[in-house]
Structures are given as C-alpha cells and as structure tokens.
Amino acid sequence: MALDLAQVVERLARFTGADLTQRLAGFERRAVGVSSATCHKFLCEIEADGALLEAAAEVKRLAGQINVTIHALGILLCLPHILEPDEQVESVSLGAGNAGREFDLETNRRVAEFKFIRWRGGAESIRQNGVFKDFFLLADSETTKRKYLYLLGTQHAEKFLQGGRALPSVLSKDEMVRARFYARFEDRFATVRDYYAAHRHLVTIQDVSPWVWELAQIVPDIDETAAV
C-alpha cells in the first residue's frame, strides 16, 4: 500500500537535513568505531530503518511519474487558452505516448502536439529529434483541421528547424518515423532546413509559456521521454 506523501516527505526531510552531503559526512564520522554490539543503537540514533528506506523508494516511484504528470497538467491548463467559441475537444491524450490516438489533442477545429521542455541552447539532439517528429507528423497528417505544435518557448526549436542538421541523423532513432518520411519523400530533402522551408506553412508553432508560467519560471529542465 502506498505511503502517505506527507509522512514520506517528513521522514526524508529529517534524514537529509538542509544539506544531504553534510549530513552523510556526519554519519560517516559517527559510524567510525561502530561494532555489532552498538550498530543497532547507531542506526536508531540517525533514524535509519526499513521504514525510511520504504519512504525513499516511494519518492522514487512518484518521481518516475512526474514527467507524465507535468505533460497532463500542461495540456489541461492550456485548454482554456486554446479553445475558441464553439470549439470542442474530440480526443485528448494525457498519459505516456498517445495511447492509440494520433495527436495529444484533437478538436473539431484543430490537431495539436505539446512539448513542455526547457531548451538550453546547446547540443540537444534528443529534444530536436522529438520536435522534428511532432512537426513532421502534424505536417504530414491528411486532416484538413488546423495544425499546432505548442512549445514551452519557441526560440531554440525554430533555430533548429531552420538549421542545417542532416535528416538521417534526426531520423536515426525512430524507425517508424524514418520509414514514413523516406516513403513519402525519398531523398528529396537533405537537411531539417530543407524540409521545414517547404512545410512550415502547414503547422503553427506557438509558445505556451504565458499560459503555464509555472513551468517556464520554476521547472529548470523537463525530460519528456515518458510522455511523448
């Protein structure tokens, strides 16, 4: 049975203190000279027991779900800003992957993908690959609805899309997308810039930072691999 979150946080906070490194250094010093006769007393004094280990394991379990939670909350909190009068949601995918749905969001007027990641502006090939995948699948969709790619900031993504990275490199990690792309275009496009220039008019790229400012200001870096 899952532990009470408040109790989990309280126990771990007592053990780690304000500075975990200093706390552990203190435990290391205190452990010197501990014997089989005094080991139990030592562990009791520093509150190291099975319950604390269970609490740490519970936090790790919850942390494994945080990316999916951010993705879901981000989409939900964007909806009031996206939906137009008389526009209605037809499907939404909040969990990891699109759960059999083609896009994160489909309404009677648009289809959309969301990426709640913070770009650092350096070598970010995994993020770039994910953005290209979403852009390509939106652009290549046969739907007549408007197509949107919603990002947490657009500067770095647009710089990538207008850059000269080779498409074989961008497509190398996703066999499904690579096969679909080359079946559609063969060797017509050599770089991301080439493809984007010919298809940028098909997809609107929009910054959601004003709508989910909590992510833009507080979360320093988001790994969405569990929710793309």
C-alpha positions in Angstrom: 0.0 0.0 0.0 1.3 3.5 -0.9 2.6 5.6 2.0 1.1 8.9 3.0 3.0 11.5 0.9 3.2 14.0 3.8 4.7 11.3 6.1 7.2 10.3 3.4 8.4 13.9 2.9 8.7 14.5 6.6 10.7 11.4 7.2 13.1 12.0 4.4 13.5 15.7 5.3 14.5 14.7 8.8 17.1 12.3 7.5 18.6 14.5 4.8 18.5 17.8 6.7 19.2 21.1 4.9 22.4 19.7 3.2 22.4 15.9 2.5 26.2 15.9 1.7 27.0 17.4 5.1 24.5 15.0 6.8 26.1 12.0 5.2 29.6 13.2 6.0 28.4 13.4 9.7 27.0 9.9 9.6 30.3 8.7 8.1 32.2 10.2 11.0 29.8 8.8 13.6 30.0 5.3 12.0 33.7 5.0 12.8 34.1 2.5 15.6 30.5 1.1 15.4 30.5 -2.6 16.2 27.9 -5.4 16.1 27.1 -4.5 19.7 26.5 -0.8 19.0 25.2 -0.9 15.4 21.5 -1.1 16.3 21.9 1.9 18.6 23.7 3.9 16.0 21.0 3.3 13.4 18.3 4.3 15.8 20.1 7.5 16.6 20.3 8.5 12.9 16.8 7.1 12.2 18.0 4.8 9.5 15.5 1.9 9.3 13.4 0.0 6.9 10.5 2.5 7.1 12.9 5.2 5.9 14.1 3.0 3.0 10.4 2.4 2.1 9.8 6.1 2.1 12.7 6.8 -0.2 11.5 4.0 -2.5 8.0 5.7 -2.6 9.5 9.0 -3.6 11.5 7.3 -6.4 8.2 5.7 -7.6 6.4 9.1 -7.6 9.4 10.8 -9.3 9.1 8.3 -12.1 5.6 9.6 -12.8 6.4 13.3 -12.6 7.1 13.8 -16.3 3.8 12.3 -17.3 2.0 14.4 -14.6 3.6 17.6 -16.0 2.6 16.7 -19.5 -1.0 16.0 -18.5 -1.4 19.2 -16.3 0.3 21.3 -19.0 -2.2 20.2 -21.7 -5.2 20.6 -19.3 -4.2 24.1 -18.2 -3.6 25.2 -21.8 -7.1 24.2 -22.9 -8.9 27.4 -21.7 -6.4 29.5 -23.7 -6.7 27.3 -26.8 -10.3 26.6 -27.3 -12.3 29.1 -29.3 -16.1 29.7 -29.0 -18.0 26.6 -30.2 -14.7 24.6 -30.4 -15.0 21.2 -28.6 -12.5 18.6 -27.6 -12.9 15.3 -29.6 -10.0 13.5 -28.0 -7.1 14.2 -25.7 -4.1 12.1 -24.7 -2.7 12.9 -21.3 -0.7 9.8 -20.5 2.6 8.4 -21.8 2.6 8.3 -25.5 -0.7 9.0 -27.4 -2.4 5.8 -26.2 -3.6 4.9 -29.7 -4.5 8.5 -30.6 -2.8 10.2 -33.4 -2.2 13.5 -31.5 -2.1 14.9 -28.0 -5.2 17.0 -28.7 -7.9 16.9 -31.4 -10.9 19.2 -31.5 -13.5 19.8 -34.2 -11.1 22.5 -35.5 -7.5 21.6 -34.8 -5.0 18.9 -34.0 -2.1 19.6 -31.7 1.1 18.2 -30.1 2.6 19.6 -26.9 6.2 19.7 -25.8 6.8 21.0 -22.2 10.6 21.1 -22.3 13.1 23.8 -21.5 15.9 24.1 -24.1 19.4 25.0 -23.0 20.5 26.0 -26.5 23.4 23.6 -26.8 23.7 20.2 -28.3 20.2 18.8 -27.7 19.8 16.1 -30.3 17.1 14.1 -28.4 14.9 17.2 -27.9 15.5 18.2 -31.5 14.5 14.7 -32.8 11.3 14.9 -30.7 10.3 18.3 -32.1 11.0 17.3 -35.6 9.0 14.1 -35.2 6.0 16.1 -33.9 6.3 18.7 -36.6 6.6 16.1 -39.4 3.6 14.0 -38.2 1.5 17.1 -37.9 2.5 18.4 -41.3 2.1 15.0 -42.9 -1.3 14.3 -41.5 -4.1 14.3 -44.1 -6.5 16.1 -41.8 -8.0 19.4 -43.0 -8.0 20.7 -39.5 -5.6 23.4 -38.4 -2.3 22.0 -37.0 -0.5 23.3 -34.0 2.8 22.5 -32.2 2.7 24.0 -28.7 6.1 24.5 -27.1 7.5 26.0 -23.9 9.4 28.7 -25.7 10.0 28.6 -29.5 13.4 30.3 -30.0 15.6 27.2 -29.8 13.2 24.9 -31.6 12.7 27.4 -34.5 16.5 27.8 -34.7 16.9 24.1 -35.0 14.1 23.8 -37.6 15.8 26.5 -39.7 19.3 24.9 -39.2 21.4 22.5 -41.3 21.3 19.3 -39.2 21.2 16.3 -41.5 17.9 14.5 -41.7 19.4 11.0 -41.5 20.8 12.0 -38.1 17.5 13.4 -36.9 15.5 10.4 -38.0 18.1 7.7 -36.9 16.5 6.9 -33.6 12.8 6.4 -34.6 12.3 3.6 -37.2 8.6 4.3 -37.7 9.1 8.0 -38.4 12.2 7.4 -40.6 10.3 4.8 -42.7 7.3 7.1 -43.1 9.4 10.1 -44.0 11.5 8.3 -46.7 8.5 6.5 -48.1 6.9 9.9 -48.5 9.9 12.0 -49.7 12.7 9.6 -50.5 15.9 11.7 -50.8 14.2 15.0 -51.7 15.3 16.8 -48.5 18.8 16.6 -47.1 18.6 18.8 -44.0 16.0 19.9 -41.5 16.1 23.4 -43.0 15.2 22.0 -46.5 12.1 20.2 -45.2 10.9 22.9 -42.8 11.2 25.6 -45.6 8.8 23.6 -47.7 6.3 22.7 -45.0 6.4 25.5 -42.3 3.1 26.9 -43.6 1.3 23.7 -42.6 1.9 23.9 -38.8 1.6 26.8 -36.4 4.3 26.8 -33.7 3.1 28.6 -30.6 4.7 29.4 -27.3 2.6 28.3 -24.3 4.9 29.9 -21.7 2.3 32.7 -20.8 -0.3 30.0 -20.2 1.8 27.7 -18.0 4.2 30.2 -16.5 4.8 27.9 -13.6 6.7 25.6 -15.9 8.5 28.4 -17.7 9.7 30.0 -14.5 10.1 27.2 -11.9 11.0 24.0 -13.7 14.6 24.3 -14.9 14.6 21.3 -17.2 12.0 18.8 -18.1 12.7 15.4 -19.6 9.6 14.3 -21.6 10.8 11.0 -22.8 8.0 9.3 -20.8 5.3 11.5 -22.2 6.0 12.0 -25.9 
